[in-house]
Amino acid sequence: MLHSQEARVQVTVPSTNRVCYTWYKIFGHLESHHVPLVVLHGGPGACHEYMLPYRKLTERFGIPTIFYDQLGNGNSTRLPEKNGDGAFWTESLFSDELNNLIDHLDLRKRGFDLLGHSWGGMLCSAYACSQPTGLRRVIITDAPADVGLWEEAAKGLVSRLPRDVQELLGKEQELSGSEKFDAAMETFRKITFANVISRLHRLRSPVLLLNGEDDQAQDNTMRSFFDILKKVQWEKIEEASHNPHLEQPETVIEIVAKFLLDEGLFLLDEQGK
């Protein structure tokens, strides 16, 4: 049976009068000779469960994997009184939470890798640009470098659908265009900090990019990562959309494991194109 443990760590959250906790679960042993992988889920508003296929990295390759629910989600402290508060739900809030978890698990000296999906990939890339102590390798899956390109990609995918489906989606968008819906979308745009392109020159760790061939994270949304980063590998998963780890799990696990375990990665060349 695969060894696992779960717990909570207290986290300081500015502008609240509550004691807050981040819930996390570890598969495998952090004392393993393999570098632990911290997995960031998407959303904002999703939870860790749909990322659990990545625990196969522990089952098959012995890589310790760490999953957690971000503040406001799942098993971590929920803050309904902050709903729609764009000044509260910031990049720094989630980056500070991630820092707190990494310090709690004492990962700085032994090192750690990061994997982020969708919104988690955006957070992952922004966090990596701060050059945190102990960060080794970074995996960005199905995430844009610029939110504006993300929205354009969604429109492009819709244009490929049958006309009747497009018309139905148009009606749905009209129905969704309430003040609450618009406010929620605006909060999302603020949280996702528009883009990370101007900071990518600070990201020095080797990076693996993953997206599906029918992903909302179309190639144009991720190309800036590939063009700017010096140590980067890009893999496109066939017959997959926004969740390749659910749609083509075996392929994704093999690619990710090879990237994490290859000790000679980018040793000779500057870019893995």
C-alpha angles and dihedrals in degrees: 000000000000111000114238139164134185133198145146131251124203114242129193111235117190120229094022130103092206134098104242131199137196113215118214140174128205125203115199127001125307088212089067117122087241120089112253119247119220112206121209117200125215135244120062083245103032125107137224099264099087089053093057094101084079088071084081084079085068096042096049106026106022094242110150109235125202121199125184141173113238119234112286093028141091116323095355123089112294119215108196091164087068096055110138093006102135092180089061103042098066138150090249091056092058094038090052090049091052091048090051092052093048092050092046091054091045094233099147098088099039092041132231141221127222132218121183130181125206106317086008088056091053091050090045093054093046091048092049090053088065088065096230117203112261098021111139113166134004132210118195113189128188094340132131126228088214126034091211091062089048091059092046090051091053090054090049092053091049090052089061093059124094114278095248091053091050090052091049091051090049091056090047090053090051090052090047093052095099125134091255092050093048091047091051092051091049090052090051091052091051093049092050090056095225097261145347098209096109090056101046094096086071094057103097102162121100109268133205117201121201131181138154124247090242095036124137081227090074120184093267091059092056102033094094089063090055096043097047106034117085099208107042140138123191125201124182116203116219121223091018136109128187097332108046091161088064098036100041103015099159093052093047095047092051092050094046094046092051091050093050097043102041103106092188095053112144090350094129105025132043097223130033097214 
